[in-house]
Amino acid sequence: MTGRTPEHPEARLLVSALMFIALVVAAVASLGTPLITSVATTFHVSLDSAQWTLTVALLSGAVATPVLGRLGAGPHRRATILATLAVVVAGSALTVLPLPFAALLIGRAAQGVGLGLTALMMGVARDHLPEARGTATIALISVVSIIGAGVGYPLTALLAEIGGVRAAYGFGLFLTAGAFLTAWFSIPAAPEGRSAHVNVAGALVLAGGLFLVLFLAGQRSLWSRHLAVAVILAVAAVLLLCVWATSELRSRAPLVDIRALRHPAVAGANIAMFIGGSGMYLLLTLITRYAQTPHSAGYGFGLTTFVAGLVLVPFSVLGFVAGKLTPRVRTLIDAPVLLAGSAVIVGGGFVLFAAARSNLAELLAAMGVLGFGVGSFSAAMPGVILAATPKSETSSAMSFNYVVRSVGYSLGSAIGGLVLAAGTDTGRLFPNDRAYTTAALVGIAAMAVTALTAAALARQRSTEIKPAAATDTAPAGALGQGR
């Protein structure tokens, strides 16, 4: 009698630990989103200043991700994970203590560093789990790193309404301390024979370029009031990133192996991640903002921060469901085809939002479709990249993909803000309803480009497999004739 081989308890424990850590760092980094207004009133700062509690976390995460990815490829991966979580815990403590606004920003930057751990969790899974189990775990880690925002948003908003902004950030401190203890007892050492060096100069140049990119994405008023300054900063950002790319190509110890981008699968996957990430975050922004718009604007539902957070529940639930299903579907369908299909699903969410948003049930439906599409897209993405990546470079390759995702998310948020600002009539506080439809059409176009890019990857993959299959069958035919 044949049966399924039972999974070792240590493997189950490791999977749970990796999932929990990835979920915590994502949820804590996203704490700034529902608390922006509360921070502005508590610390007596402007909304633009309070927005930096989110922007600074994204920035530090984008900078830390490739650095941690490179360290994670070396022999000290466990120490890197623990040290990073210690920084996140210390940052969480700063957000809770009764200190000035500057200390809060420093704490938020420290919390954002934890975003770089997602790629390291994938590296651990690939090294220490059986292949099939490792592939499924990597897919779920990718999913929970996105749905973490939906998990933390409503609870954080409720805590802020009950006990203030410090209570909400205290929740983050509790979670990060738990993640540190989990990592201490469960994360194994990296396999022997690994080595890694960090290009410090390259990291600093990358930090400068990404800072400008995220700053320009977050400061929409700069583009409308000081266009010349914005253009100059945009050119400077491009130059810094070009200098960084050139130095990475020449370095013997690059943060990211840019040469891997020559592989069509890796390059195409990152392009799809950038454009698709922009579209996904755009729809998430549109739905949550629409739900909170007061009835006096002529549309919207005037939801409180907490209730608006509950709108994200379908996003998180269906995203997780898609993440669980995708590894099974991948046994039947190639990952690039899944990427294309997922982009079409997200595009369907845009269509639903553009055509029907007169009641809350329709918004929940659009959010659910978005969650399912994002979940399947995120779960399929690692399969495309890791198929062309050595095991030792798992953390580094995925860290670059997450930098691309962070920039894409920031761009999606900025595009949404710009389109809605353009649709706001003079003297009005809120944009007109047509502006949301326009923004949805932009998102549909972005997801169409993403689907076409993924389809091109699928076609490239099929042309590579056919010659290989022909080569493999030829010797078998010769042996058969010889017999």
ABEGO torsion letter per residue (X at the ends): XBBBBBBBAAAAAAAAAAAAAAAAAAAAAAAAAAAAAAAAAAAGBBAAAAAAAAAAAAAAAAAAAAAAAAAAABAAAAAAAAAAAAAAAAAAAAAABBBBAAAAAAAAAAAAAAAAAAAAAAAAAAAABBAAAAAAAAAAAAAAAAAAAAAAAAAAAAAAAAAEAAAAAAAAAAAAAAAAAAAAAABBBBBBGBBBBBBAAAAAAAAAAAAAAAAAAABAAAAAABAAAAAAAAAAAAAAAAAAAAAAAABABBABBAAAAABAAAAAAAAAAAAAAAAAAAAAAAAAAAAABBAAAGBEAGBBAAAAAAAAAAAAAAAAAAAAAAAAAAAABBAAAAAAAAAAAAAAAAAAAAABAABAAAAAAAAAAAAAAAAAAAAAAAAAAAAABBAAAAAAAAAAAAAAAAAAAAAAAAAAAAAAAAABBBGBABBBAAAAAAAAAAAAAAAAAAAAAAAAAAAAAAAAAAAAAAAAAAAAAAAAAAX
